[in-house]
């Protein structure tokens, strides 16, 4: 019975832990936009979030230089790369 309770608790904490990972990745996404994309970050949006062993998040980072300018940054764990 204890195993079921622990499993249930982990499943309930899953979304909260996932949300924490996404918000933690925003800082890395902003830094990647700044250093790799020559973009001064403004607003950051989550475009795609995939959970799992190799989870990843794709962020859309709006730039302050032009109102229509943005970059897409893909983060796996805390390693981010510029997509566009």
Order of alpha helices (4+ residues) and beta strands (2+ residues): alpha-beta-beta-beta-beta
